[in-house]
Amino acid sequence: MEIAYWIVAALLGVLYLFAGGKKIAQSREQLAPMMGWVDTVPMWAVRGIGAVEILGVLGLVLPPLTGVAPALALLAALGFAVLQVLAAGLHLSRGEVKETGLNVPLIVLAGVAAWLATVW
């Protein structure tokens, strides 16, 4: 089960480090072609979401790796699931049904990570 957790955590980690890093480092104009929703959200909120994503990756990786407060991995995984549910809601509210295609697998992966975090 440990190996499965690390595989799922790595998948989520790579994706959220990439997405969170872009949200923190790039301007609204650079983000707009990839993330159309940044037009309707204040830039401080976009940067905050990016920071939450990066902190979530740290929460997935560091506690199990160090053995200190491993329950934080469960909370990080649940946080990613909530984040994606909210992201799907934002897309649906904007009429972007096609954009929710990535949200559903990410919710499932976060749920699997949460379950695996409780197993070992």
C-alpha positions, 0 to 999 in steps of 0.5 A, spaced: 500 500 500 505 504 501 508 504 493 500 505 491 500 511 496 507 514 493 505 513 486 498 517 487 502 522 491 507 523 485 501 524 480 498 529 484 504 532 486 507 533 479 500 536 477 499 541 483 506 543 483 506 545 475 499 548 476 500 552 483 507 554 480 504 557 474 499 560 478 504 563 483 509 565 477 505 568 471 501 574 470 494 574 468 495 574 461 500 568 461 495 564 465 489 566 461 490 561 455 490 555 459 486 557 465 480 562 462 477 563 469 483 567 471 479 573 468 473 573 473 477 571 479 482 577 483 489 575 482 490 575 489 486 569 489 489 566 483 496 566 487 492 564 493 490 558 490 497 556 487 500 557 494 495 552 497 496 547 491 504 547 493 502 547 500 498 541 499 503 537 495 508 538 501 502 536 506 502 529 501 509 528 501 513 530 508 508 527 513 509 520 510 516 521 509 518 524 515 513 520 520 511 526 523 504 528 523 502 523 518 495 525 519 496 531 515 497 527 508 490 525 509 488 532 510 492 534 504 488 529 500 482 531 502 483 538 501 485 537 494 478 533 493 475 539 496 479 544 491 477 540 485 469 540 487 470 547 488 473 548 481 468 544 478 463 548 481 466 554 478 467 551 471 460 549 471 457 556 473 461 559 467 458 554 463 464 550 461 462 543 462 468 541 458 473 543 462 470 539 468 473 533 465 480 534 469 476 535 475 473 528 476 479 524 475 483 529 480 477 528 485 478 520 484 485 521 485 485 525 491 480 520 494 484 514 493 490 518 496 486 519 502 484 512 503 491 510 502 493 515 507 489 511 512 491 504 510 498 505 512 
